[in-house]
Amino acid sequence: MTELHASLRSDGKLSLNWSYLNAIANGISAIDLGALALRNLHDARQFVREYGFDLEQPAAVALIGRAHAEAVAFIRCSFLEPGQAGLIPPEVATPDDPLQLLVYASLRGQQVDLRRMWSCAVLKVMHGIFYIDNNLKLRHFHAIRAQVFGTLDEVIRHDGKQHFLTDGEVCLPLLHYDRKDNKGRNSILLKLLQKAAYLAADIFDHLGVRLVFATRCECLLALRTLQRAHLLSVTNVDAERTRNTLLDLDAAKQVFCKYRAQLEHSTDYPLDLLRQMDAELAEIAQPQTRCDNPHSGVGFNSIQVTVRKMIHVQQLDAAPEQDYDVGFFFEYEIQLMDEASYQRSLSGPASHEAYKKRQLDTARTRVFGRELIRWIASRPAV
């Protein structure tokens, strides 16, 4: 056994990379760093090994190469204008070894700053790609989708002309029923790049439904229906992810109690009465402003509930004594809106298009950094 002696001697200068250590010690996201702290390709290979890739395996090398190509294509398609694709330096866009980008991203100096900034941008996107590809829940996505929508299909029915939300007793007519079967890969990547946590596991709208009713009071009744069908309960709702910018429940309680007897004795569906209740609700309700999403536009109103559902998948290597499938919780979204809020969401600052534009601008700024953005803006399109 080699005898060790305490020492601070170093082959080179004893220096500290303050910005890199600050990011580690104070929890700064990798996407907000302007440089890495690797000295050479040997460092880069050790970094990649601890990241999780065995470079002795050809499949790992190929996977890194594919992620690099996807990252470059994503940047060109999502963040650059037509004619700007050639701005990415060739040694970054088509390197002999993608690991070289780790070294490029660590070197500072006037002659290499541009290469460093582009390398950092590509590596940030590659990091997001690796998080998507190694999210175990997404590998079981077909089973997840079948089980989530299997439950929802029990309460959301279609009579050949219209969708209804029903618990077997109350039956609420839907103006619109939007079902998100899957979040596209580029959309997941874009959302990762603008999130501080930078984790694919923290994206909750891979699957979801939007239920649009004529009135806000019907949204209240929809909550009751979903609760009575046990799709919503205090045990399966992520309280931290609940966002209500639609309904003042204290005011809604006041209006509902006033008209409950009339609702109970209605022979036909009381849409006119529900609209009257909405009008009274609007007069006394306080604005609901709890929304932590910086990209949501002014005027966007909804009740957004993130639901945890236990998903069961067959475990191929289960022990003989284990006769129960493996389970894990998957989170999906249920969004409730009234017709007026839905119409506002189709255009203007509350629209999904405007939302995606704000999200794209945030991700682009974080991936490129302001210095590279200024450089790109100064270059003529080719």
Secondary structure as GFF3:
##gff-version 3
##sequence-region A 1 382
A	DSSP	alpha_helix	18	26	.	.	.	ID=ss1
A	DSSP	three_ten_helix	30	32	.	.	.	ID=ss2
A	DSSP	alpha_helix	41	51	.	.	.	ID=ss3
A	DSSP	alpha_helix	58	78	.	.	.	ID=ss4
A	DSSP	three_ten_helix	85	87	.	.	.	ID=ss5
A	DSSP	alpha_helix	90	93	.	.	.	ID=ss6
A	DSSP	alpha_helix	100	104	.	.	.	ID=ss7
A	DSSP	alpha_helix	113	133	.	.	.	ID=ss8
A	DSSP	alpha_helix	136	139	.	.	.	ID=ss9
A	DSSP	alpha_helix	141	152	.	.	.	ID=ss10
A	DSSP	beta_strand	156	158	.	.	.	ID=ss11
A	DSSP	beta_strand	163	166	.	.	.	ID=ss12
A	DSSP	beta_strand	171	173	.	.	.	ID=ss13
A	DSSP	beta_strand	176	180	.	.	.	ID=ss14
A	DSSP	alpha_helix	185	194	.	.	.	ID=ss15
A	DSSP	three_ten_helix	200	202	.	.	.	ID=ss16
A	DSSP	beta_strand	208	213	.	.	.	ID=ss17
A	DSSP	alpha_helix	216	228	.	.	.	ID=ss18
A	DSSP	three_ten_helix	239	241	.	.	.	ID=ss19
A	DSSP	beta_strand	243	244	.	.	.	ID=ss20
A	DSSP	alpha_helix	249	264	.	.	.	ID=ss21
A	DSSP	alpha_helix	271	284	.	.	.	ID=ss22
A	DSSP	beta_strand	303	313	.	.	.	ID=ss23
A	DSSP	beta_strand	326	338	.	.	.	ID=ss24
A	DSSP	alpha_helix	339	344	.	.	.	ID=ss25
A	DSSP	three_ten_helix	348	350	.	.	.	ID=ss26
A	DSSP	alpha_helix	352	368	.	.	.	ID=ss27
A	DSSP	alpha_helix	370	378	.	.	.	ID=ss28
###
